[in-house]
Amino acid sequence: MTVGTYALSTRAQLKSHLGITGSGDDLILDGYIDHATAKIERWIGRQILVRNYSEWYGGNDVRSVRVKQYPINNVVGVYTGLAAAMTIASTVSSDIRLTVSINTDPLGTVTSGALVPCAVLTRTTSGGTTTTDTLTFATYPTTTSLVAAMNAITGYSASVSTAMRCAQLHPRAGGDIKMATVVLTGVNVSSEFVYDSYLGNVTIRQDAFPTMAQHNARYPSALQSTLIEYSAGYTAVPDDIHQACLVLAGTMYLSRKSDTSLQSESLGDYSYSMASADSNKAMMEDMLGSWKEIR
């Protein structure tokens, strides 16, 4: 086991912090670093190190939306529209169930802390056998390649309506192919935009839709009508966040064999008290209060 890709510290740094020279507890230390990383990012309310995001928004006719992660490094694109991208039909009439889901944000499959956009096909035969096929967009990046992969799976017949990137397909859960042919839709209108890196705001420009008055340079109000693809985060862990990770992971390691039900004990002149939940919260506030996200 090694620390996660987006860990806020390294094993070597934690061992130096704790004064550990041996390797016997390396796996334990890695786990505590990952645990501390997750705890810090949950408490702050965003992820720290740079990575790519695809997020869906319903704009309620506003000109700007604030994305979930910042600082923004780059906005790849802002897409709207409602284009028929592909159709999927059943080829085995005796099947009991046949469904398709498009898993992106916020319905995505998470593996090792990273979102894995994909199409998930679930089929149950007349004999009650259920199979699930997961087609990741990394492997099948376009609707053309995704349709070809679907047609290679028993029970499905797919066709392309609009060639586009699979990343632009609308999220969908449990489309019932046995009930009727499923039409998957996607966003195919690329919008002009500007963004504020540190605030995380992405704004539609006034001339984004010069010939379409109904848009009026605003985000459409329909649910999940706009896709924003962007990169956000820091290339290096800020010093105070790194220090907080060392403190939290180190505290977990040093207290791993303690009796968690014990609050305090004393013997003669000796006394010992465990940190309370309130004191741990105060420690987080002291170290990371200026980073905490308030929405």
C-alpha positions in Angstrom: 0.0 0.0 0.0 1.1 3.5 -0.8 -0.5 6.8 0.0 -3.2 8.0 -2.5 -2.4 10.1 -5.5 -3.8 13.2 -3.9 -2.5 12.7 -0.4 -1.6 15.9 1.5 1.7 14.5 2.8 4.2 11.6 2.1 5.3 8.7 4.2 8.8 10.1 4.4 7.6 13.5 5.7 5.4 11.9 8.3 8.2 9.6 9.5 10.5 12.6 9.8 7.7 14.5 11.8 7.4 11.5 14.2 11.1 10.7 14.4 10.6 7.2 13.0 13.5 5.6 11.2 12.3 2.0 10.8 9.9 0.6 8.2 7.8 -1.7 10.3 4.8 0.6 10.5 5.0 2.0 6.9 1.6 0.6 5.9 -0.1 1.9 9.0 1.5 5.4 8.4 0.2 5.4 4.8 -3.3 4.6 6.0 -3.2 7.5 8.5 -2.0 9.9 5.8 -4.9 9.0 3.6 -7.4 9.2 6.5 -6.0 12.6 7.5 -6.3 13.8 3.9 -9.9 12.8 3.6 -10.8 14.3 7.0 -9.1 17.6 6.1 -10.8 17.9 2.7 -14.2 17.0 4.2 -13.7 19.7 6.8 -12.5 22.3 4.4 -15.2 21.5 1.9 -13.1 21.1 -1.2 -10.2 19.1 -2.7 -6.7 20.5 -2.5 -4.4 19.1 -5.2 -5.0 19.9 -8.9 -7.2 17.5 -10.8 -9.9 17.6 -13.6 -13.6 18.0 -13.0 -16.8 17.7 -15.0 -19.8 19.2 -13.3 -23.4 19.6 -14.3 -25.5 22.7 -13.4 -29.0 24.0 -13.8 -28.4 27.7 -14.0 -31.8 29.2 -13.1 -31.2 31.9 -15.8 -28.2 33.3 -13.9 -25.1 34.6 -15.7 -22.5 33.1 -13.3 -22.2 29.8 -11.4 -19.7 28.9 -8.8 -18.0 25.6 -9.4 -17.4 23.2 -6.5 -13.6 23.3 -6.6 -11.1 26.2 -6.8 -8.8 27.9 -7.5 -9.6 27.3 -11.1 -6.5 26.6 -13.3 -8.3 26.3 -16.6 -11.9 26.0 -17.9 -11.8 23.5 -20.8 -15.4 24.3 -21.9 -18.9 25.2 -21.1 -21.5 23.3 -23.0 -25.3 23.4 -23.2 -28.0 22.1 -25.5 -30.2 19.0 -25.8 -29.0 16.9 -28.8 -30.1 13.3 -29.3 -26.7 11.5 -29.1 -27.5 7.8 -29.4 -30.4 5.3 -29.2 -30.4 1.9 -27.5 -32.9 -0.9 -28.1 -33.4 -4.5 -26.9 -32.6 -7.4 -29.2 -33.8 -10.3 -27.0 -37.5 -10.2 -26.4 -37.4 -12.7 -23.5 -35.1 -10.6 -21.3 -36.7 -9.6 -18.0 -34.7 -6.4 -17.5 -32.4 -4.2 -19.7 -31.2 -0.8 -18.4 -28.6 1.8 -19.2 -27.1 4.4 -16.9 -24.8 7.2 -17.8 -22.7 7.8 -14.7 -20.9 11.2 -14.5 -21.2 14.0 -11.9 -23.1 13.5 -9.6 -24.0 9.9 -10.4 -20.4 8.7 -11.1 -18.7 5.6 -9.9 -15.8 6.5 -7.6 -12.7 4.3 -7.6 -9.7 5.2 -5.4 -11.1 8.6 -4.7 -11.5 9.5 -8.4 -14.6 9.8 -10.4 -14.9 7.3 -13.3 -17.4 8.4 -15.9 -18.9 5.5 -17.6 -22.0 3.8 -19.1 -23.4 0.9 -17.1 -25.5 -1.8 -18.9 -27.5 -4.2 -16.7 -29.3 -7.2 -18.2 -31.4 -9.9 -16.6 -32.3 -12.9 -18.8 -35.4 -15.0 -18.7 -33.5 -17.5 -16.6 -32.8 -14.9 -14.0 -29.1 -14.4 -14.7 -28.0 -10.8 -14.3 -24.9 -9.3 -15.9 -23.5 -5.8 -15.7 -21.1 -4.3 -18.2 -19.2 -1.1 -17.4 -17.9 0.9 -20.4 -15.7 3.7 -19.2 -15.4 6.9 -21.2 -11.6 6.7 -20.9 -11.8 3.6 -23.1 -14.7 4.7 -25.2 -14.4 8.5 -25.5 -16.9 9.1 -28.3 -20.5 8.1 -28.9 -19.3 6.2 -32.0 -16.9 4.1 -30.1 -19.4 3.6 -27.2 -22.1 2.4 -29.6 -19.7 -0.1 -31.2 -18.9 -1.5 -27.7 -22.6 -1.7 -26.8 -23.4 -3.6 -30.0 -20.8 -6.2 -29.1 -22.8 -7.0 -25.9 -25.6 -9.5 -26.2 -29.1 -8.0 -25.8 -28.3 -4.5 -27.0 -28.6 -2.7 -30.3 -27.3 0.9 -30.3 -26.9 3.6 -33.0 -25.3 7.0 -33.2 -27.6 10.0 -33.6 -24.9 12.7 -33.0 -21.2 12.1 -32.9 -19.9 13.8 -29.7 -17.6 13.1 -26.8 -19.1 10.7 -24.2 -18.2 13.3 -21.5 -20.9 15.5 -22.9 -23.7 12.9 -22.4 -26.3 13.9 -19.8 -26.3 11.9 -16.6 -29.0 9.3 -16.6 -29.9 6.5 -14.1 -31.7 3.3 -15.0 -33.0 4.1 -18.5 -35.4 1.2 -19.1 -34.7 -0.3 -22.5 -37.2 -3.1 -22.2 -40.0 -0.5 -21.8 -39.0 1.5 -24.9 -36.0 2.4 -27.0 -33.8 4.7 -24.9 -32.6 8.0 -26.4 -29.4 9.3 -24.7 -29.0 13.1 -25.0 -26.0 15.4 -24.7 -24.9 19.0 -24.7 -23.5 20.1 -28.0 -23.5 23.9 -27.9 -20.1 25.4 -26.9 -20.5 28.6 -25.0 -18.2 31.6 -24.6 -17.2 32.3 -21.0 -14.9 34.0 -18.6 -13.9 32.8 -15.1 -12.6 34.1 -11.8 -9.8 31.7 -10.7 -9.9 32.3 -6.9 -13.6 32.7 -6.4 -14.4 29.8 -8.7 -17.0 31.7 -10.8 -17.7 30.9 -14.4 -19.6 33.5 -16.3 -21.4 33.3 -19.7 -20.3 36.1 -21.9 -22.9 38.5 -23.3 -22.3 37.4 -26.8 -22.4 33.6 -26.1 -25.6 33.1 -28.1 -25.8 36.2 -30.4 -28.6 34.7 -32.6 -30.7 33.1 -29.8 -32.5 35.7 -27.7 -34.1 33.1 -25.4 -30.7 32.3 -23.9 -29.8 36.0 -23.3 -26.3 35.0 -22.3 -27.4 33.1 -19.3 -27.2 29.5 -18.0 -30.4 27.6 -19.0 -32.7 26.9 -16.0 -33.3 23.2 -16.8 -31.9 20.6 -14.4 -28.4 19.5 -15.4 -28.6 21.6 -18.6 -25.0 22.8 -18.5 -21.7 21.0 -18.4 -18.6 22.8 -17.1 -15.2 21.0 -17.6 -12.3 22.5 -15.7 -9.1 22.0 -13.8 -8.8 23.2 -10.2 -6.5 22.9 -7.2 -2.9 23.6 -6.1 0.1 22.0 -7.7 1.7 21.8 -4.3 0.1 21.4 -0.9 0.0 24.7 1.0 2.3 24.7 4.0 -0.4 25.1 6.7 -2.6 22.3 5.2 0.5 20.0 4.9 1.3 20.7 8.6 -2.3 19.9 9.6 -2.0 16.6 7.8 1.2 15.7 9.6 -0.4 16.6 13.0 -3.6 14.7 12.4 -1.9 11.6 10.9 0.7 11.7 13.7 -1.9 12.0 16.4 -3.8 9.0 14.9 -0.5 6.9 14.9 0.5 7.8 18.4 -2.9 7.1 19.9 -3.6 3.9 17.9 -3.2 1.7 21.0 -5.0 3.9 23.4 -8.3 2.9 25.1 -10.7 5.3 23.3 -13.3 4.9 26.1 -10.8 6.3 28.6 -11.1 10.1 29.2 -8.6 10.5 32.0 -6.7 8.6 34.7 -4.5 9.4 37.6 -2.1 7.7 40.0 -0.5 9.7 42.7 1.0 12.8 41.2 0.5 11.4 37.7 -2.5 12.3 35.7 -3.4 11.9 32.0 -6.3 13.3 30.0 -7.4 12.3 26.5 -8.3 15.1 24.0 -12.0 15.6 23.7 -14.0 15.9 20.5 -14.3 19.6 21.3 -10.6 20.0 21.6 -10.0 18.2 18.3 -12.5 20.5 16.6 -10.8 23.5 18.1 -7.4 22.1 16.8 -8.9 21.8 13.3 -10.4 25.3 13.5 -7.0 26.7 14.6 -5.0 25.1 11.9 -7.5 25.2 9.0 -10.2 27.7 9.9 -9.1 30.2 7.2 -9.5 27.4 4.6 -12.9 26.3 5.5 -15.5 26.6 2.7 -18.7 28.4 3.5 -21.4 28.3 0.9 
